[in-house]
Amino acid sequence: MTQEETLDVGKVRAALRPGLADRVAAVRVREGAISLVVEGTGLDAAARGAAEAELKEALNDLANGKTIAVAFMGERVTRRIVAIGSGKGGVGKSTVTANLAVALKRAGVKVGVIDADIYGPSQPILLKSEDMKPEAEGETLQPVIGAADIPMLSMGHLVNKGRALAWRGPMAGRALAQLFEANWGDAELLLVDLPPGTGDVQITMLQKFRPDGAVIVSTPQDLALADAARAGSLFDQGEVPILGLIENMAGYVCPHCGEASDPFGSGGVERAAGRLDLPFLGRIPLSLAIRESSDAGTPIALGDTPEGAAYRAIADRISEALGTGAA
Ligand SMILES: Nc1ncnc2c1ncn2[C@@H]1O[C@H](COP(=O)(O)OP(=O)(O)OP(=O)(O)O)[C@@H](O)[C@H]1O
């Protein structure tokens, strides 16, 4: 018998690493070609591409010059990417991202988080995964599991804590590509925490990773609003549809006397959304509890406080706009 005739599933699996071997469902050898049927559930296009390349490489010797064809079976995950941006830093974009992820997850959406903020990645603190290190299968990173069981990857997971992140050009690009091309499994929605600002770095990211939609976070001050409008043009330039604007730090209720005040003004973002002809997604109050829960890595949207409800209402609007989950 020739090697061609005796090549079976067992032999093929034995030549592969376990994670990949388990996915091989059938092997056919015909006229000098080897066809593999591979279980592709939970693998998106990038992960399927990586798996195919790895299979071909690993089976090269066994194939002995024959061509290898790989066919995937199982549902292909339709995955959307939504970028969360802000014209200026410190307006609460990362806090909004983490809490929206939690709120979406609670609404039944299979959500993951990519922290693409190369200047100050804060998702590992916000979603309590600071000491975790993502494992790699070949070139493919495995997301770590943060608060509320949310799969996530951050630029902060790729470097040692405290090391200055002066990422530039190609190095940042390669690291970011690893985050986007990770094994996101069955995640149907990835929220991307963008670096603040509207410069070349942000436009390059949008062009490369082509989000399906964008959300802009702003505080109600005039200065922040001017920057939010710039963020709007950035997304227009990148041809990314804007799902809407969120007003953060909108009004302050004193935890001691209960008096409400508006340190940054009020309603400005909703008016700006009107002027820019964009949807207004909702308002998050300035609240000590939000800051404290963020620092503790227990996003407030995990609980049933009024602040949590504010994030959940926005998450529902985003879900509705995307047609995902149970909104
Ligand atoms: N609604 C809020 N009420 C109170 N504090 C808030 C609120 N939103 C965010 N913060 C706090 O404001 C600070 C900045 O928030 P965050 O890091 O989310 O902003 P950012 O826009 O992502 O900043 P960066 O420009 O660094 O990426 C944090 O200390 C956070 O806890």
The ligand as a Gaussian input file, in Angstrom:
#p B3LYP/6-31G(d) Opt

LIG

0 1
 N      -19.044000      59.460000      34.738000
 C      -17.964000      59.536000      35.477000
 N      -18.015000      59.958000      36.742000
 C      -16.897000      60.054000      37.510000
 N      -15.683000      59.754000      37.092000
 C      -15.558000      59.321000      35.835000
 C      -16.671000      59.171000      34.961000
 N      -16.226000      58.712000      33.759000
 C      -14.890000      58.564000      33.885000
 N      -14.483000      58.940000      35.130000
 C      -13.113000      58.989000      35.668000
 O      -12.381000      59.915000      34.874000
 C      -11.037000      59.473000      34.671000
 C      -10.766000      59.372000      33.153000
 O      -11.597000      58.346000      32.612000
 P      -11.099000      57.398000      31.434000
 O       -9.747000      56.855000      31.730000
 O      -12.207000      56.467000      31.166000
 O      -10.992000      58.485000      30.296000
 P      -10.404000      58.343000      28.815000
 O      -11.170000      59.297000      27.999000
 O      -10.400000      56.941000      28.393000
 O       -8.959000      58.830000      29.075000
 P       -7.625000      58.605000      28.195000
 O       -7.522000      59.823000      27.424000
 O       -6.562000      58.491000      29.253000
 O       -7.786000      57.362000      27.387000
 C      -10.939000      58.155000      35.402000
 O      -10.404000      58.398000      36.684000
 C      -12.384000      57.670000      35.531000
 O      -12.596000      56.842000      36.663000

